[in-house]
Amino acid sequence: MTVPAGAASDGEVLLRTHELDKHFGPVQALYHIDLRILSGQVTALCGDNGAGKTVLTKTVSGIYQPDHGQIFWAGEPVNIRSARDASKLGIETVYQDLALADNLDIVQNMFLGRERTRNELLDEDSMEHAAKETLASLRVTTVRSIRQPVASLSGGQRQSVAVAKAVMWNSKLVIMDEPTAALGVAQTRMVLDLIRRLRDRGLAVMVISHNLNDVFEVADRIAVMYLGRLVVQDAADRFDRQSVVDYMTTGGSSRNDGAARPS
């Protein structure tokens, strides 16, 4: 796969996959995937429906196990057997459904399954302080109260809470699946600003998105999948919208006016 010459100076390769394959019975969903995710950069993973984006994401996140190939984390080979393994490394995934409990408040959602206790009782003060601190660090200021039910939040606010929950646990890579899907203009702006702030904190961000306007607004790098293959990856400024569409729909691009080089 193509890697820009200046990549090493722009950010260290945090996650790398080498010849990753995944089968489901006779169907091969991933073919020899060589992906690189850099620290402090936003990588947009693009592709049409059925291209393999979700399978790749779930393989990196520990939901699926690869049939062949290797995942490297900070240069070291790792076996990610579960979401817990991924979390221990610093990989947190915010899926499209956000996995938030509507009947719980913001603090309860952010600590769900990881509650803090003191003297065998919930340490509410500690959890409230940590939740408030994390939201403030991400400049999430639109929520009325950290004790309001998640059901009362807008789509952008819900996405912000899900991201805050992810970064609370010393994450180094945040994967976001269609983070602006079904959001209005103002809520989309809120989420894109949040993605930039994650990058500014030095985190690696992988955004799975069909929305090329969002992709070109926040992505430092773009990787495109086609029928289970990663057909190109390069710096975002090596692409234009038409070349991304070409790679998504045909697996290649005939454009040579500065667009990325295929593998």
C-alpha positions, 0 to 999 in steps of 0.5 A: 500500500502507498505510504507518503514519504513524510509519514514517519515525521508526521506521526509514529505508526501506532497500529499496523496490520500485515496481510490480514485475512478473514473468512466467514465460511466460504466467503472471504471478507478481508484479503491481505489487509495492510493498514497503517494508523498513525498517532496524532492523525485522523485516518478516514476508512472509506468504502461502499457497503460490503467493502469490508470496513466493519469486518476490519474494524471488528477484527482490530477491535477484538470482536473477530479473530483474523484467519491469517496475518498479524496485527502490530501495536506500537511496532510489537506483534499482538493478539487481540482476542477480545474487546477487553484485550483491545481496551488494555492496549488503548483501542476504544471503538464507538459503534454507530449505535453508540452502546449507551443506556438511555435510562442512565445518566451521563456519569452512569454511562461513562462508568458503566461496567467500570464503576468506582467503589469506596468501602464497597459503595459506589464512589459517586463523587469520584466518578462525577469529578472524572466525568466532568473533567473528561467532558471539559477536556474535550470542550463538551459544554452543551450538556445541561448536567452530567446527571441528565439522562442520556435519553434527553440528549441530542444526537451530537451530545450522545456522540460526544458522551460516547467519545468521552467514555472511550477516551476516559480509559487512557485510549490511544486509538479511537475508532468511530463508525459513521459518527455523523450519520443522521445528524443535523448540520450543527450536531455534525459540526460538534462531532467534527470539532470533537474529532479534531480535539482528539487528534490535537491531544495526540490520539490516533483516530480512525473514522469510518464514513460515507460522507466525503465532505466530513472526510475531507474536512477532518482526515489527515489520511484516507484509506479506501476498501473495495470488495474486501481489499484495501486498494489505496491509503495515502495522505488526504491531500493526495486525493480529490473527491472523484478519485475516492469515489473511483476507488470506492466503486471500481477499486482503482482510479485513472486520475493522475492529477495529484491523486493518491497512487494505488498499491 
